[in-house]
Every structure is written in structure tokens, then in C-alpha cells.
Amino acid sequence: MVVNTTQQVEFLLKSSKGLRSNDMKLWIAYLVMFHDLQTVVAKKKPYEQFKKLVLSDDVPSMETIRRTRQKIQSTGKYVGVKTKRKKTYQEFTTKSCVVHLLKHHKETRKNDKLLWLEFLNTFLNLENKLKHNSYERLCEVLLQEAPAFSSIVRVRQSLQRKSA
């Protein structure tokens, strides 16, 4: 039986009410359940392993998971309560960070997953934070510090539209 992303996301939404209102938690749960995230980041060089996993063609972006959740919930199934996420990294604005990355890392201009990963590593020091207790630290950073994938993408799109 072939299982697609929609079926996988629906399974997670059905299994855990806590995933229905938090796209980051849902994406992490997806990576744990279907891509063995805990084992991946337990290996040597956890950031490199995480980066390789996220950039893999087999792993849908966080935006894909968000849209899939939204589509499922639009039918009235597995609806959650919307909550605001506290942003803790605001030393710089997201826009200024993305401008910096697009200027200094040209490869991020056409790859949203790579742009998001570079943001996490450059501005949240993810690679160093993953040296010990990798899975726990990864979840902590993603859930408490990291901007949403869609926020980074929207900033990039806006910047590139203005420069075109």
C-alpha cells in the first residue's frame, strides 16, 4: 500500500491533538515518524545530518506539511486551536537576516530549504547547539527560537519581487 504525504499528515493529526495547531511540532513529528529524525541527529555531525535530511527530495518542506494540514483541516477534520508563537531571536529583524543570507550565500536564492537552514545556522547557531543532546536541542531551537519556514520564504519572495 502506497502512503502519500496527505495520508501521513492526517495520521499524525488524528494521533495527536497537540500537532493540530503548531506546524513546527507537526513537521518535527513528521520527521520523527517517517524519516527517523532522532537517529539521524544522533550520528556524528548532527547538523550536517539534519541538513542532509531536510534537503533530501524525500522530505517535504515545512510549507508542504503546513499546506497539507490546512487542506485536511479545511474539510472540518482534526481542527486545532490557533495559538501565537513567541519569537525569541529578534536581535535582528528577519528581513535583515534574509538580506544578509541572500547577499552572502547565493545558493540560497533559489532553494528555500537551504535558506531556512542557513538562517538557523547563521543566526541561531544551530550547528554548535546540536553537539550535545542533539534531538532535544533541535526541538528546543525549532519550537522556541526559529522563525516559521513560511516567514523566511515570504521575506525572500518580497525582496526578490522588489529587486526584479
N, C-alpha and C positions, 0 to 999 in steps of 0.2 A: 504494500500500500504506500503510495507516494504522499508525503505530507508536505504541504506548502507553508509559507510564512504566515498566511492568514490563519490556517489551522493551528499552527504553533502558538501564535499570539492569543488566539481565542482560548486555547488550552490554559495558558498562563493566567488570563483574565478570569477564567472560570475557577481556577485553582486557588487564586489568592486575591481577595478584595483589596489588599494593600497596594496592588500593582495597577489598579484601575484609574488612579488619579495622579500617578507620578511616572512620567515617561522614562526618566533616568533609571528608576527602580525596575521598571518593566524591561528596559534594554539590558540591564545587568542580569536580571533573571533569565532573559532570553539567552545571553551569552553563557551563563552557568549551565542552563538546562540543555541547550542544543550545541554548544561549542566548547564545553568543559573549561570554562574560564579559570576556575580555581587551579586546575592542573597546569594550565598554560602559564599563569603568572607565578607558579611555584618553581618553575625552572630557572636556570641561570639567566641573568639579564632579563628580569621580568618586564621592564618597559619595552625592550626590543621585541619580546614575545607578544606582549599586548598589542603593540603597533602592528606587528605582522598579522595578528588575528583580525584586527579592525580593518586593515587594508585588504584583507582577503576578499576575493569575489564571492565567497560562500557566505560572508557575513553581511546582512543588510545594515544599512546605516541606521542611526538612531531616528532619523527623519522618516525612513521607511516604516520602522516599527511604530512611530507616533501616528503616521497616517493610517496604518493598518488598524491600530487601536481605535482611532477616531471613526473609521469606516464601520467597524464592528459595533461600536457604541451608538452610532447614528441609527442603528436598527432597534435601539432600545435595550440591547443586551449588555450586561456587565457594566452598567454605568456607575461611575465613581463620583466622589465629591471633589470639586476643584479646590486646590489649595495653592497659596503663594509660596514660592521658594525664596528663602533668604539668600541673598548674594553676599559673599564674604570677601571676594577678591578685589573689590573696587578701588585698589590703589591707582589704577589706570582705567580709563574707560575701555569698554570692549572695542569700540571703534578705533581708538588709537593703537590698541594691541594688534588688531587685524591689519591696519595700515602698515604697521611695522613688519608683520609677517609677510604680507604681500610684496613689500618692497625688498626684503632681505632673503626671502625664500620663494623664488619664482615658481618652483614646482607646486606651491600651494594654490596658485591662481586658478587651476583647473581641477583640483581634487579636494573636495570639501572634507572628506575624512582626514586627509593629511593635514589640512589647515587646522582642523579641530585638535588633532593630536599634537601638532606643533604649538598651538596655543596652550594646551595642557602642560607640555614640557617646558616651554619657554617662560610662561608667566605663573605657572603653579608648581614648577619644579617636580613634575611627576616622576621622572626617571630616578631622582635621588630619593623621593618618598617611597618608592617601591622596593628599595633594597632590603627592607626587613618587613615581615608580616605583609607581604605583597597584596594578597587578596583583600585583607581588611583595610589597608591603606588606600588601595584603589577605590574601594567602595566609599570610603570616607571622603576622598577627594572628589569623586564624581557626584556624590549626593550632597555634599556640603559646600564645595568651592567652585566647581566647574560650571561655566555658563552652558546653557542648552545648546545642543548642536544646531538647532534651527536658528538661534540668535546669531551665531557665528556666520551661518550661511546667508542670512538676511543682510548682515552688515557687508559681507563680501559682495553680494549682488548689488546692493545700493552703491557701493564705492565704484564698482565696475561699470554700472549704468551711467554714473556721473562722469566718468573719465572717457566714455565712448563717444 
